[in-house]
Amino acid sequence: MEHFEDQHGKEHDSALSVNRGVSQPPVVNPHFRRVKRHSLSTDEYMKGILEGNITILSQAITLVESLRSDHYAQAQEIIERCLPHSGRSIRIGITGVPGAGKSTFIEAIGNMVTRLGHKLSVLAIDPSSERSKGSILGDKTRMETLVHNPDVFIRPSPSAGSLGGVARKTRESIILCEAAGFDVIFIETVGVGQSETAVHSMVDLFLLLQIAGAGDELQGIKRGIMEMADMIAINKADSGNERRAEIARSHFANALNLFPMPESGWKPKVYTCSAVEGNGLPEIWNGIEDFLKFTKQIQKNGYFQHNRNRQNKYWMYESINEALRESFYRNERIENEIERYEQLVLANQKSSFVAAKELLTLYFDSIKR
């Protein structure tokens, strides 16, 4: 008979008998020793990047994404030294509705591009990952052949952060990838909403991926995204679905006719393809090359270089805005006061504008000291 005490300390008899069990081993191996990784110098990073060393390129991008101030300083120095070796790639933005088959499409056309002698880098902009925990890392498991292609480098976007921060780091990653010898860069939008605008601000060509047979193909497509597109591809035009894909193609082509001529002077075209069967992919790549050839003609409008210059200017101002934002919210006085001001606004004791003005005054006073 087993004896036990109740909550008042009185002993009682019980027919139940509970084994005390065995002691569990520690969760962490007691013999484990953390190995301190040797941090590379800027010269070592540069040597590895210019030699196309994927491991060092990955470490350099991790440095770019780091929030540590010492990492930031070294990352900016590396980017500055990579600039003369960058700018020689084709930058292509790829977006599409969920279920459009972006992963399969990128894998299929990516393998085709490398067979043509190119080196491909696939980057992502995913501002939604902080909430959904989703990432292109999930897509990497589906891009089985592309992941193992020696001429391809796939990099997921930062796992958290504002759209501006994620986009800036992606743009800086482009510079590092170009310096490492990648001459075709795919930038994929994993998130939704404003991420398309961010991608459009760093690419030479914007490709919108759609599918056929999903009801009204134009329903839910923002006019802004349609206007940004330099090319539209109707994916999943597989055997038995060709007719619906062709109908969708004509719908999108008619819709594009309603928009004014883009600044590039290039009239966007609509293609059909099957990423699974490989149909239509060579035509899409030929269309990309035709677009780039057209926009690079200086005697016509020189749009290609004009667009890149405008993007460089845009990202200068974006970097300034982000630095000011970071400086404001990380300021000690602001951190101490912002929650109090927030409560005053919610209680209608201060207007939003007065609260913002007073917080800014606090900030500027603190940095004057």
N, C-alpha and C positions, 0 to 999 in steps of 0.2 A: 504494500500500500504506500502510495506517494503522499508526502506531506507538503502543503503549500501555505503561504500566508496571504490573507486578503489585504485590501487597502488599509484596514485598521490595524494590521499586524497580528491578527488572530490566526492560529494554525487550524487547518481543516484537512480532512482526509480526502483523497481523490483516487479513483480507480484508473485515472489516466496517468500515463508515464511518458514524459517527453525527453528524448535524448538531447544531451547538451550539444551534440554535433562536434565537428572537428574544426580546428582553427584554420582560417583561410590564409593562403600565402599573400604577401603584399602585392598590390596592384602593379607597382613599378618595380622592375628588376633591381634588387639592391646593389648589383654589380654594375649597373648602367652608369656610364660616365659621359656627360655631355662634351662632345668634341667641339672646341671653338674653331669655327671656320675662318680661314685666313681671308681677310678682306682685301680685295684687289685694289691696286693703285689705278689712277685714271689712265696712265700709260698702258697698264696691263689690260684694262677694259678696251681701250682703243685698238690695241694690237689684235685682241681676240675678235672684236667686231669686224674689223677690216679684213680679217682672214676668214670671216664667215663662220666662226665658231658658235654653234647654236647654244651651247651651255652658257657661254659668257654673254651672248646676246640676251638670253633669258634673265640672267642675273642683272644685267644693265637695265632691263625693263622693270624688274622688281625694284631696283634702286629708284627709278623714275616714279614708281607708284608709292614708294615709302613716304610716310608723314614725318620722319625724323629730319630735323633741320640740317644735320651734317650730311645725310644722304641726299637731301635736296640740293645742297651746294655742289656736291660731286656730280650729281646727275645733270645739273645745268651745264657744268663744265664739259661733260662728255657730249651732250647734245650740241653744244657750241662747236666742238671739234669735229663732230660728225656732219655738220651742215655742208661743208664743201664737197662731201662725198654723197650727198643726198640729192633728191629732185629728179633722178633719172628713171623713175618707175612710172607705171600706169596705175593710177589710184581709182579703184572702182567701188562705189557704194552699192550694197545690195540690201533691199528691204522687201517686205511682203507680208500679206495677211497670215495669221496663224494657220498652219496646215497647208501652206503653199508649197512646202517641200524645199525650204531654203537649204537645209543641211545636205539633202540628196543632190540638189542642184549644184551647190558649191563643191561637193566631192566630185561629181561627174565632170563639170567644166574645169575644175582645178587639176584633175589628172590629165585632161586633154591639153590644158595649157602647158603643163610641164613636159608633155610629150613633144610639144612644139619647141622645146629648148628654153623655156622660161623658168625662173625660180619664183615661187609663190609664197606670200605671207598672208595669213588669214587672221584679222584682228576683229574685235567686237566692241560695240558700245552697248552696255547693258545697265542703264540707270535703275532698272526695276529689281535688280538682283538683291539689293539690300532688304527689300520687302518680301520678295517671293523666294529668295535663295536660289533662283534659277540662274543659269549661266551657260555660255557656249560650251562649258566643260561637259554638259550633258550631251550636246551635239557631237562632241569629239568621240563619244562612244559609238555614235552612228557613222562617223566618217572613218570607218575602219581602214580603208585603203589609203586615204589621204594622210592619216596620222602617220602611217609607216612609209610614206613617200619621202625619200631623202632630199628632194628638192622643195619640200613644203615645210613651213613653220606656222603652227597654229598657236595663237595666244588668246586666252580668255580675258575678258575685261576685268577691271578691278571689282572686287566683291562688294564694295560699298562706296557711297559718295554721291555728291550732287551730279547732275547731268553735265554741268560745266567742267567740274573736276575730272570726271571720267573721260569726257571728250578731249580735254587738254592732254591728258596722259596718253590717250590713244593717238593723238596727233604727234606727240613727241616720240611714241613708239614707231610711228611710220618713218620718222627720220632715222632712227637707229636701224630699222629693218632695211631701208634703202642703202645705208652705209655698209651693211653686211652683205650686199649684193643681190637682194631680192628686187626684181624688176617688175613684178606684178603684185599689187597689194589689194586684197579684198577687205573692205570694212563692212561688217554685217551689223544691222540693227537687231539686237535681241529683244530690247524693250520696245515699248510703244509710245506714241505721242510725239513729244518734241525731239526724240532721238533722231528722227529722219532729218530734221533741220540741221542738227549737229553734224550728221554724216555728210550731208550735202555741202557743208562748209569746209570740207577737207578732201573732196574727191574731184576727179576730172570728169567722171561719168557716173550718173545715178541710174541704177537699174531697178525697176519695180517688178517684182515677181507676183503673178496671179495664177489662179486656177480656173478651170472651166467646170460647168455642171454643178455649181454651188448656188443655184438660184440666180438672182439678179447680180451679175458680176460687178456692176458699178455701185451697188448699194454699199454704203459704209466707207467708200473710198473718198478721202478728203480731197477737195479740189486742190489744196496746196501741194499734196503729195503728187497728184497727177501732173501739176504744173512743173514740179521739180524733176520729173522723170525725163531722162534723155532716151530711154529705151524701156519697153515693156515686154516681158516674156510670159506667155501663157504656158505654165508648166502642167505636167501630168496629161499631155496629149498622147496617152498610151493607146495601144491597140484597142479599138472599140470606142475610144473617146475623142477621136480625131475631129468628128463633125462638130461636137459641142465646143471643142477648142477653137475651131475655125470661126464659129458663131461669136464666141467671146472675143476673138481677135478683131472681128469686124466691129463689134460694139465699142471696144476701146479705141480703135482707129477713128471711128466716127466721133467719139467724145473728144479726142485730141484735136480734131479739126475745128472744134468750137473755141479752143484756146488761142491766144495771140502767138505769133512766132516768137520762140525763145531768143534771148539775147545772143546766143551762139550762132543763130542763123540756121541751125540744123533742125529739120522737122523730125520729131521723134517717130520711131518706127515700132511696130508691134510684131513680135515673133511668136511662134508656137514651138514647143519642145517637149521632150520626154526625158527627164533626168535619169529615169530607170533604164530606158531602152537606148538612150544616147541620141535620139533623133532631134535634129534642129540645133544642136549645140555648136557645130562648126559654123552655121549661118549666123548665130548670135555673136560668136567671136569675130567673124568677118565684119559684122555690123559695128562692133566695138572699134575695130581697127579703122573702119571707114570714118567713124565719128572723130577719132583722134587725128587722123590724117586731115580731115576737113578743118577742125578747129586749130590745128597747128600751122595752117597756111597764113603766114604773116601778111601776104599781099591782099588777102580778103579782109579779115578782121582781127587776126592774131588773138582770138578769144582764149585759147589755151593758156598762154602766158599771162594775159590780162586777168583771167580767172584765178590763177595761182597767186598773182600779186595781191589781188583783192582779198584772198583767203589769208595771206600772210598778215595783211593789215588788220583784218578782222580778229585774228588770234592774238595779235599784240594787245588790242583793247580788251579782249576777253581775259587775257592773263592779268592785266592791270585790275580789272573788275574783281576777279577771283582773289587776287592777293589782298585787295582792300577789304573784301568780305571776310576773308580768313583773319586778317589783322583785327577787324572790329569784333568778331565773335570770340576771339581768343584773348581779348584784352581783359585783364583781371578786374578792372572796375565795372566793365560791362557784364562780365560773368556774375558779379556780385549783385548787380542791380536789375538786370533784364527781367528776371522772374517777378520781382516786385512791381515793375512797370507793367508787365503783362497782366497781373492781377488788378491793377488800377484801371486798365483799359477794359477788362472784362466786367468790372464793377461799375463802369460808366463814370468813374471819378476823374478820368483823363481821356481826352480824345486820342485816337491813334496817331494823329499828326503831331500833337504836342508831345506825346510820349517819345516818338521817334526823334523829334528835334532835341529834346532834353538828353536822350541817350547819346545822340551824336555830339552834343556839346560836352558831355562827360568824356566821351572818347577823345575828342580833339584836345581837351584840357589835359588829359592823362599823357598823351604823346608829346605835348609841348615840354613836359618836365624832363 
